[in-house]
């Protein structure tokens, strides 16, 4: 697998993390209460931060040759 293709798949994983975190934030704010509310919010924000870091690394690593 070429480095460009690897970067593409890694960025798709980051976008998936973002989609999951959007869903979890919605669940935590509108559908759940108590312990589950806090747990889903914590997981959502961890996934969002992880996705952001992955995207920053992919972008700053520059173009592939």
C-alpha positions, 0 to 999 in steps of 0.5 A: 500500500502506498503512503498516500493510500495509507494517509487516505485510510487514516483520514477516513478513520478520523472522519469516522471518529468525528461522526461517532462523536457527533452521535454520542454528543447528541445522545448525551445531551438529549437522550440519556441521564445520569452516569450514561450521560457523562460517560457518552460525553467523555467518550465523544470528546475523547474521540473528537480530540483524537480525530483532530490530532490525527487530521493535524498529523496527516495534514502537517506530514505533507504531500507524498511523492 
